Amino acid sequence: TTLLHQYIRERVHADDQAGLREALSIERVTKELAEHTKYIGSYRVMMDGSVHHYQFTYVVIPKNDYHKETFALAAFRNIDDLVQKELEQKDTLEKALSQAQAANAAKTRFLNNMSHDIRTPMNAIIGFSDLALSHLDDPDRMEDHLNKILTSSKHLLNLINDVLDMSHIESGKIRLEEQTVDLTAVIRDLQTIIQADVRAKQIDLHVETHQMTDSLIVCDRLRLNQVLLNILSNAVKYTDSGGTIRICVTQSGGAPKGCGTYQFKIQDTG
């Protein structure tokens, strides 16, 4: 007891001294070894100004032919390496858990957004299919409806291909596919995709693009469509029958050479 108390006082971390003094008391050790063949605990030691982790182990050695009494063997060892490995494993598990939670959250956000994105072109395909069936005897109108179905179908296919790319969904990131597109054609296709919903609610749709001097731009067409369609579909949703939606695309000066500054303004009476 005297030896242990001196060891604890001189070597053990101040915060662990009281607990270790109780843990290594004769009464506690006797009680533990009466119930178990091994008694293990850990504590911290101060050495050269640094904290080190130690472990004590008491083991019951039963009497046998070599010694006539049962006794306890006490061992003390440095477990810094073991603690460090445990901390590294814990950190690895916490990072893996965090990444898994982030991936699940990204999937949930992505699927919620995608269900909203898919609904608009699907409504257009269904709407123009109904119109095509009602004009089977008019080849010109039939062709116009089929072209609009094709436009909406291409956008829907791009969205579906995006859904199938699970790698960027789990990472919560997107990959931009830059390509040269005609901005006037993008706006025209957007009109086509929302036209079925606009017609069903008898909403007046006005589009202004005459303030653009450069219509050929480099962008990710799918992402641009998604942003604008989300705003437009909300405009249709919250605008009552007989209301008005205006789309205005303008190009302003002052951009560096080879670049352009464009403003997309969508107004509605909803």
TORNU-812020 format. One record per residue (C-alpha): residue number from 1; residue in one letter; x, y, z. Coordinates in steps of 0.5 Angstrom, whole numbers, m for minus. Layout:
<recs>
rec i:NUM; aa:a; c1:X; c2:Y; c3:Z
...
</recs>
This chain:
<recs>
rec i:1; aa:t; c1:0; c2:0; c3:0
rec i:2; aa:t; c1:6; c2:5; c3:2
rec i:3; aa:l; c1:9; c2:3; c3:m5
rec i:4; aa:l; c1:3; c2:4; c3:m9
rec i:5; aa:h; c1:1; c2:11; c3:m6
rec i:6; aa:q; c1:8; c2:14; c3:m7
rec i:7; aa:y; c1:8; c2:11; c3:m14
rec i:8; aa:i; c1:1; c2:15; c3:m15
rec i:9; aa:r; c1:3; c2:21; c3:m12
rec i:10; aa:e; c1:9; c2:22; c3:m16
rec i:11; aa:r; c1:8; c2:19; c3:m22
rec i:12; aa:v; c1:0; c2:19; c3:m24
rec i:13; aa:h; c1:m4; c2:24; c3:m27
rec i:14; aa:a; c1:m7; c2:29; c3:m22
rec i:15; aa:d; c1:m14; c2:27; c3:m25
rec i:16; aa:d; c1:m13; c2:20; c3:m24
rec i:17; aa:q; c1:m10; c2:19; c3:m17
rec i:18; aa:a; c1:m16; c2:19; c3:m13
rec i:19; aa:g; c1:m19; c2:14; c3:m18
rec i:20; aa:l; c1:m13; c2:9; c3:m18
rec i:21; aa:r; c1:m12; c2:9; c3:m11
rec i:22; aa:e; c1:m19; c2:7; c3:m10
rec i:23; aa:a; c1:m18; c2:2; c3:m15
rec i:24; aa:l; c1:m11; c2:m1; c3:m13
rec i:25; aa:s; c1:m13; c2:m2; c3:m5
rec i:26; aa:i; c1:m13; c2:m8; c3:m2
rec i:27; aa:e; c1:m20; c2:m9; c3:m1
rec i:28; aa:r; c1:m22; c2:m7; c3:m8
rec i:29; aa:v; c1:m17; c2:m12; c3:m11
rec i:30; aa:t; c1:m19; c2:m18; c3:m7
rec i:31; aa:k; c1:m26; c2:m17; c3:m8
rec i:32; aa:e; c1:m25; c2:m16; c3:m16
rec i:33; aa:l; c1:m20; c2:m23; c3:m16
rec i:34; aa:a; c1:m26; c2:m26; c3:m12
rec i:35; aa:e; c1:m31; c2:m25; c3:m17
rec i:36; aa:h; c1:m26; c2:m26; c3:m23
rec i:37; aa:t; c1:m19; c2:m29; c3:m25
rec i:38; aa:k; c1:m17; c2:m22; c3:m28
rec i:39; aa:y; c1:m17; c2:m15; c3:m26
rec i:40; aa:i; c1:m16; c2:m10; c3:m31
rec i:41; aa:g; c1:m16; c2:m2; c3:m31
rec i:42; aa:s; c1:m12; c2:4; c3:m34
rec i:43; aa:y; c1:m10; c2:11; c3:m32
rec i:44; aa:r; c1:m5; c2:16; c3:m34
rec i:45; aa:v; c1:2; c2:18; c3:m32
rec i:46; aa:m; c1:6; c2:24; c3:m32
rec i:47; aa:m; c1:13; c2:23; c3:m35
rec i:48; aa:d; c1:18; c2:29; c3:m38
rec i:49; aa:g; c1:12; c2:33; c3:m38
rec i:50; aa:s; c1:8; c2:29; c3:m43
rec i:51; aa:v; c1:2; c2:24; c3:m41
rec i:52; aa:h; c1:2; c2:17; c3:m42
rec i:53; aa:h; c1:m3; c2:12; c3:m42
rec i:54; aa:y; c1:m2; c2:6; c3:m37
rec i:55; aa:q; c1:m5; c2:m1; c3:m36
rec i:56; aa:f; c1:m5; c2:m5; c3:m29
rec i:57; aa:t; c1:m7; c2:m12; c3:m29
rec i:58; aa:y; c1:m8; c2:m17; c3:m23
rec i:59; aa:v; c1:m8; c2:m24; c3:m25
rec i:60; aa:v; c1:m10; c2:m30; c3:m20
rec i:61; aa:i; c1:m5; c2:m35; c3:m19
rec i:62; aa:p; c1:m8; c2:m41; c3:m16
rec i:63; aa:k; c1:m3; c2:m46; c3:m12
rec i:64; aa:n; c1:0; c2:m52; c3:m15
rec i:65; aa:d; c1:6; c2:m57; c3:m14
rec i:66; aa:y; c1:11; c2:m51; c3:m14
rec i:67; aa:h; c1:7; c2:m46; c3:m9
rec i:68; aa:k; c1:3; c2:m48; c3:m4
rec i:69; aa:e; c1:m1; c2:m42; c3:m3
rec i:70; aa:t; c1:m6; c2:m38; c3:m8
rec i:71; aa:f; c1:m3; c2:m31; c3:m10
rec i:72; aa:a; c1:m4; c2:m25; c3:m14
rec i:73; aa:l; c1:1; c2:m23; c3:m20
rec i:74; aa:a; c1:1; c2:m15; c3:m21
rec i:75; aa:a; c1:3; c2:m12; c3:m28
rec i:76; aa:f; c1:4; c2:m5; c3:m30
rec i:77; aa:r; c1:5; c2:m3; c3:m38
rec i:78; aa:n; c1:5; c2:3; c3:m42
rec i:79; aa:i; c1:m1; c2:2; c3:m47
rec i:80; aa:d; c1:1; c2:9; c3:m51
rec i:81; aa:d; c1:1; c2:5; c3:m58
rec i:82; aa:l; c1:m6; c2:1; c3:m56
rec i:83; aa:v; c1:m9; c2:8; c3:m54
rec i:84; aa:q; c1:m7; c2:11; c3:m61
rec i:85; aa:k; c1:m9; c2:5; c3:m65
rec i:86; aa:e; c1:m16; c2:6; c3:m62
rec i:87; aa:l; c1:m16; c2:13; c3:m63
rec i:88; aa:e; c1:m15; c2:12; c3:m70
rec i:89; aa:q; c1:m20; c2:7; c3:m71
rec i:90; aa:k; c1:m25; c2:11; c3:m67
rec i:91; aa:d; c1:m23; c2:17; c3:m72
rec i:92; aa:t; c1:m24; c2:13; c3:m78
rec i:93; aa:l; c1:m30; c2:10; c3:m76
rec i:94; aa:e; c1:m33; c2:17; c3:m74
rec i:95; aa:k; c1:m31; c2:20; c3:m81
rec i:96; aa:a; c1:m34; c2:14; c3:m85
rec i:97; aa:l; c1:m40; c2:15; c3:m81
rec i:98; aa:s; c1:m40; c2:22; c3:m82
rec i:99; aa:q; c1:m39; c2:20; c3:m90
rec i:100; aa:a; c1:m45; c2:15; c3:m90
rec i:101; aa:q; c1:m50; c2:20; c3:m87
rec i:102; aa:a; c1:m48; c2:26; c3:m91
rec i:103; aa:a; c1:m49; c2:21; c3:m97
rec i:104; aa:n; c1:m55; c2:19; c3:m95
rec i:105; aa:a; c1:m57; c2:26; c3:m94
rec i:106; aa:a; c1:m55; c2:28; c3:m101
rec i:107; aa:k; c1:m59; c2:22; c3:m104
rec i:108; aa:t; c1:m65; c2:25; c3:m100
rec i:109; aa:r; c1:m64; c2:32; c3:m103
rec i:110; aa:f; c1:m63; c2:29; c3:m110
rec i:111; aa:l; c1:m69; c2:25; c3:m110
rec i:112; aa:n; c1:m73; c2:30; c3:m107
rec i:113; aa:n; c1:m71; c2:35; c3:m112
rec i:114; aa:m; c1:m71; c2:30; c3:m118
rec i:115; aa:s; c1:m78; c2:28; c3:m117
rec i:116; aa:h; c1:m80; c2:36; c3:m117
rec i:117; aa:d; c1:m76; c2:36; c3:m124
rec i:118; aa:i; c1:m79; c2:30; c3:m127
rec i:119; aa:r; c1:m86; c2:32; c3:m126
rec i:120; aa:t; c1:m86; c2:38; c3:m131
rec i:121; aa:p; c1:m83; c2:35; c3:m137
rec i:122; aa:m; c1:m88; c2:29; c3:m136
rec i:123; aa:n; c1:m94; c2:33; c3:m135
rec i:124; aa:a; c1:m91; c2:36; c3:m142
rec i:125; aa:i; c1:m91; c2:29; c3:m145
rec i:126; aa:i; c1:m98; c2:27; c3:m143
rec i:127; aa:g; c1:m101; c2:34; c3:m145
rec i:128; aa:f; c1:m98; c2:34; c3:m152
rec i:129; aa:s; c1:m100; c2:27; c3:m153
rec i:130; aa:d; c1:m107; c2:28; c3:m151
rec i:131; aa:l; c1:m107; c2:34; c3:m156
rec i:132; aa:a; c1:m103; c2:29; c3:m162
rec i:133; aa:l; c1:m109; c2:24; c3:m161
rec i:134; aa:s; c1:m114; c2:29; c3:m162
rec i:135; aa:h; c1:m111; c2:32; c3:m168
rec i:136; aa:l; c1:m110; c2:25; c3:m172
rec i:137; aa:d; c1:m113; c2:28; c3:m178
rec i:138; aa:d; c1:m108; c2:35; c3:m178
rec i:139; aa:p; c1:m101; c2:33; c3:m180
rec i:140; aa:d; c1:m98; c2:39; c3:m179
rec i:141; aa:r; c1:m101; c2:40; c3:m172
rec i:142; aa:m; c1:m99; c2:33; c3:m171
rec i:143; aa:e; c1:m92; c2:34; c3:m173
rec i:144; aa:d; c1:m92; c2:40; c3:m168
rec i:145; aa:h; c1:m94; c2:36; c3:m162
rec i:146; aa:l; c1:m90; c2:31; c3:m163
rec i:147; aa:n; c1:m84; c2:35; c3:m164
rec i:148; aa:k; c1:m86; c2:38; c3:m157
rec i:149; aa:i; c1:m86; c2:31; c3:m154
rec i:150; aa:l; c1:m79; c2:30; c3:m157
rec i:151; aa:t; c1:m76; c2:36; c3:m154
rec i:152; aa:s; c1:m79; c2:34; c3:m147
rec i:153; aa:s; c1:m77; c2:27; c3:m148
rec i:154; aa:k; c1:m70; c2:29; c3:m149
rec i:155; aa:h; c1:m70; c2:33; c3:m142
rec i:156; aa:l; c1:m73; c2:28; c3:m139
rec i:157; aa:l; c1:m68; c2:23; c3:m141
rec i:158; aa:n; c1:m62; c2:27; c3:m139
rec i:159; aa:l; c1:m65; c2:28; c3:m132
rec i:160; aa:i; c1:m66; c2:20; c3:m132
rec i:161; aa:n; c1:m59; c2:19; c3:m134
rec i:162; aa:d; c1:m57; c2:24; c3:m128
rec i:163; aa:v; c1:m61; c2:20; c3:m123
rec i:164; aa:l; c1:m57; c2:14; c3:m126
rec i:165; aa:d; c1:m50; c2:17; c3:m124
rec i:166; aa:m; c1:m50; c2:15; c3:m117
rec i:167; aa:s; c1:m43; c2:17; c3:m116
rec i:168; aa:h; c1:m44; c2:24; c3:m116
rec i:169; aa:i; c1:m51; c2:23; c3:m112
rec i:170; aa:e; c1:m47; c2:20; c3:m106
rec i:171; aa:s; c1:m42; c2:25; c3:m106
rec i:172; aa:g; c1:m47; c2:31; c3:m106
rec i:173; aa:k; c1:m43; c2:34; c3:m112
rec i:174; aa:i; c1:m45; c2:35; c3:m119
rec i:175; aa:r; c1:m41; c2:35; c3:m125
rec i:176; aa:l; c1:m42; c2:40; c3:m130
rec i:177; aa:e; c1:m42; c2:38; c3:m138
rec i:178; aa:e; c1:m40; c2:45; c3:m141
rec i:179; aa:q; c1:m42; c2:45; c3:m148
rec i:180; aa:t; c1:m44; c2:51; c3:m154
rec i:181; aa:v; c1:m52; c2:52; c3:m154
rec i:182; aa:d; c1:m56; c2:57; c3:m157
rec i:183; aa:l; c1:m60; c2:61; c3:m151
rec i:184; aa:t; c1:m66; c2:63; c3:m155
rec i:185; aa:a; c1:m67; c2:55; c3:m157
rec i:186; aa:v; c1:m66; c2:54; c3:m149
rec i:187; aa:i; c1:m72; c2:59; c3:m147
rec i:188; aa:r; c1:m76; c2:56; c3:m153
rec i:189; aa:d; c1:m75; c2:49; c3:m151
rec i:190; aa:l; c1:m77; c2:51; c3:m144
rec i:191; aa:q; c1:m83; c2:54; c3:m147
rec i:192; aa:t; c1:m85; c2:48; c3:m150
rec i:193; aa:i; c1:m84; c2:44; c3:m143
rec i:194; aa:i; c1:m89; c2:48; c3:m139
rec i:195; aa:q; c1:m94; c2:50; c3:m145
rec i:196; aa:a; c1:m98; c2:44; c3:m143
rec i:197; aa:d; c1:m99; c2:46; c3:m136
rec i:198; aa:v; c1:m99; c2:54; c3:m138
rec i:199; aa:r; c1:m105; c2:52; c3:m143
rec i:200; aa:a; c1:m109; c2:47; c3:m138
rec i:201; aa:k; c1:m109; c2:53; c3:m133
rec i:202; aa:q; c1:m110; c2:58; c3:m138
rec i:203; aa:i; c1:m104; c2:63; c3:m136
rec i:204; aa:d; c1:m102; c2:68; c3:m141
rec i:205; aa:l; c1:m94; c2:67; c3:m142
rec i:206; aa:h; c1:m90; c2:72; c3:m145
rec i:207; aa:v; c1:m82; c2:71; c3:m147
rec i:208; aa:e; c1:m77; c2:77; c3:m148
rec i:209; aa:t; c1:m70; c2:75; c3:m151
rec i:210; aa:h; c1:m69; c2:81; c3:m156
rec i:211; aa:q; c1:m64; c2:85; c3:m151
rec i:212; aa:m; c1:m59; c2:79; c3:m152
rec i:213; aa:t; c1:m54; c2:81; c3:m157
rec i:214; aa:d; c1:m50; c2:74; c3:m156
rec i:215; aa:s; c1:m54; c2:68; c3:m156
rec i:216; aa:l; c1:m49; c2:63; c3:m157
rec i:217; aa:i; c1:m46; c2:61; c3:m150
rec i:218; aa:v; c1:m42; c2:55; c3:m146
rec i:219; aa:c; c1:m46; c2:52; c3:m141
rec i:220; aa:d; c1:m49; c2:46; c3:m138
rec i:221; aa:r; c1:m55; c2:46; c3:m141
rec i:222; aa:l; c1:m59; c2:41; c3:m136
rec i:223; aa:r; c1:m57; c2:45; c3:m130
rec i:224; aa:l; c1:m59; c2:51; c3:m133
rec i:225; aa:n; c1:m66; c2:48; c3:m135
rec i:226; aa:q; c1:m67; c2:45; c3:m128
rec i:227; aa:v; c1:m66; c2:52; c3:m125
rec i:228; aa:l; c1:m70; c2:56; c3:m130
rec i:229; aa:l; c1:m76; c2:50; c3:m130
rec i:230; aa:n; c1:m76; c2:50; c3:m122
rec i:231; aa:i; c1:m77; c2:57; c3:m122
rec i:232; aa:l; c1:m82; c2:57; c3:m128
rec i:233; aa:s; c1:m86; c2:51; c3:m125
rec i:234; aa:n; c1:m87; c2:54; c3:m119
rec i:235; aa:a; c1:m89; c2:60; c3:m122
rec i:236; aa:v; c1:m95; c2:56; c3:m126
rec i:237; aa:k; c1:m96; c2:53; c3:m119
rec i:238; aa:y; c1:m98; c2:59; c3:m116
rec i:239; aa:t; c1:m101; c2:63; c3:m121
rec i:240; aa:d; c1:m109; c2:63; c3:m122
rec i:241; aa:s; c1:m112; c2:61; c3:m128
rec i:242; aa:g; c1:m112; c2:68; c3:m133
rec i:243; aa:g; c1:m106; c2:70; c3:m129
rec i:244; aa:t; c1:m99; c2:72; c3:m133
rec i:245; aa:i; c1:m92; c2:70; c3:m133
rec i:246; aa:r; c1:m87; c2:74; c3:m136
rec i:247; aa:i; c1:m80; c2:71; c3:m138
rec i:248; aa:c; c1:m75; c2:76; c3:m140
rec i:249; aa:v; c1:m67; c2:75; c3:m141
rec i:250; aa:t; c1:m63; c2:81; c3:m142
rec i:251; aa:q; c1:m55; c2:81; c3:m144
rec i:252; aa:s; c1:m51; c2:87; c3:m140
rec i:253; aa:g; c1:m45; c2:90; c3:m142
rec i:254; aa:g; c1:m38; c2:90; c3:m138
rec i:255; aa:a; c1:m36; c2:83; c3:m138
rec i:256; aa:p; c1:m29; c2:81; c3:m140
rec i:257; aa:k; c1:m28; c2:79; c3:m147
rec i:258; aa:g; c1:m31; c2:73; c3:m149
rec i:259; aa:c; c1:m35; c2:73; c3:m143
rec i:260; aa:g; c1:m43; c2:75; c3:m142
rec i:261; aa:t; c1:m47; c2:77; c3:m137
rec i:262; aa:y; c1:m54; c2:75; c3:m137
rec i:263; aa:q; c1:m60; c2:76; c3:m133
rec i:264; aa:f; c1:m66; c2:72; c3:m133
rec i:265; aa:k; c1:m72; c2:75; c3:m130
rec i:266; aa:i; c1:m79; c2:71; c3:m129
rec i:267; aa:q; c1:m85; c2:75; c3:m126
rec i:268; aa:d; c1:m92; c2:72; c3:m125
rec i:269; aa:t; c1:m98; c2:74; c3:m122
rec i:270; aa:g; c1:m99; c2:69; c3:m117
</recs>
